[in-house]
Amino acid sequence: MPVEEFVAGWISGALGLVLGHPFDTVKVRLQTQTAYRGIVDCVVKTYRHESLLGFFKGMSFPIASIAVVNSVLFGVYSNTLLALTATSYQDRRAQPPSYTQVFIAGCTGGFLQACCLSPFDLVKVRLQNQTEPRAQLGSPPPRYRGPVHCVASIFREEGPRGLFRGAWALMLRDTPSLGLYFVTYEWLCRQSTPDGQNPSSATVLVAGGFAGIASWMIATPLDVVKSRVQMAGLKQREYRGVLDCMVSSARQEGLGVFCRGLTINSARAFPVNAVTFLTYEYLLHSWG
Ligand SMILES: CN(C)C(=N)NCCC[C@H](N)C(=O)O
């Protein structure tokens, strides 16, 4: 089993993650809190109340976990294609896989990445939702003192299963959206590259960026549900499951609730995924 894809997936994912985390914090807050009137209001309030550091809350765990999560995504994607088509990364431009094969490989990678991502994503969302400024003398401490304290508290208060809160919504979000992610990327690369040749850096950047936007567009409704289920049990109401969360959110706030965070998700998706794909292709190419 080729391991280069796993390593390239890790490094490229880490670069994308640092670039996109501030957008991600604003998105999570808009999806789960009612204190903000929109993106600008959320950015201004976060900055005033918590300084620039507020945008980077909850980043240490994703950084630590990206090695597993993104390498699983890209490694499983590439190795599933190898199993389906018997072509390695190097042969794939000369003998391109069909879009159905790309979709199946993307869904498989997405499903397995969601299984690994679930507890890390939960901790990220809980920490991002803490709006207290950095600890000051006399101010009440935030509920979670950091990622390790957050894991320990969830384990104690909600049991071991609590660490997998939102896992179903995450799998439902990531399986089809990552299938679409890789299909969009492949399609855009093939449209602007002569047969058998490697896409240029500009093509990879644009195709990666739009693949990110396309995948987040279909993923956002389940992203809202996932974030809400993850926050439930803390200060918000408890849901009986994914469907219950969908129905009660729609009843109380209208169907528009499923588009919360769509603009910021798309704005974040372009640079994050342009950088991720460019780094991934560059690394595999130079190791090839
Ligand atoms: C749930 N969806 C839509 C995705 N995971 N899409 C693929 C993009 C992955 C990238 N690390 C990012 O966070 O944008």
The ligand as an ORCA input file, in Angstrom:
! r2SCAN-3c Opt
* xyz 0 1
  C     -17.289     18.243      4.959
  N     -16.633     18.726      3.803
  C     -17.422     19.425      2.831
  C     -15.334     18.519      3.585
  N     -14.651     17.965      4.443
  N     -14.878     18.884      2.402
  C     -13.533     18.659      2.029
  C     -12.677     19.768      2.475
  C     -11.710     19.379      3.482
  C     -10.929     20.539      4.004
  N     -10.087     20.075      5.060
  C     -11.812     21.642      4.535
  O     -11.975     21.708      5.750
  O     -12.336     22.433      3.767
*
